[in-house]
Amino acid sequence: MTLAAVLATLTTVGYAAWYAVLCVADPFGRCRHCTGRRNRLDRRHRDCHWCDGTGRRVRVGRRLYDYFRTEYERGQP
């Protein structure tokens, strides 16, 4: 393999490991749809339906981890 391919692989593996640690340490990320603010243009002043107006939502990696963990636990006798 070339040096560029090795560096690209190591970078990808490092990023994936960092994201896994981040999902365990801090399972909530910021909501990219509203950032916790109400929509002022909406006449009914509804909260964001993604995060319920908190500005924080569960990370995708944490949802995947929880899904695989529950599937594993269901498969146990």
Protein Blocks (a to p, Z undefined) as FASTA:
>chain_A
ZZklmmmmmmmmmmmmmmmmmmmmmmcccdfklnopacfkbmnlpacfklnonopacdfk
lmmmmmmmmmmmmmpZZ
